[in-house]
Amino acid sequence: MINNQKANKARLRRCWREVNDALAELANLHTWAGGS
């Protein structure tokens, strides 16, 4: 049970990292498209 919870936390952390990376990429694209 505890191991399963640990695995779920690790999976969630990985998901959040991917989401944050995608958001950063979108922000960069938006800045590039709208900048100077």
N, C-alpha and C positions, 0 to 999 in steps of 0.2 A: 504493500500500500504506500509506504513512505517513498520507496524507490519510484513508484509510478508517479507520485506527486512531483518528485524531483524531475523526472523526465518531462512531465507536462510543463513545468516552469521553464526548463531549458528550451522546449519547443516554442513556448510563447515568446521567450526572449529573442529567439531566432526570427520569429515572425515579425516582431516589432522592429528588429534591426532592418529587415527587408523593407518594411513599410516606411521607416524613416529614410532609408536610402532612396526609395522611390519618390518620397515627398521632396527630398533635397534635390533630386534630379529634375523634378517638375519645377521647383522654384528656380533652379539654374536656367532651365529652358525659358521660363516666363521672363526672367530678368534679361536673358539674351535677346528675346523677341521684343521686349518693350524698352530695352535700354538704348540710349543714344542712337 
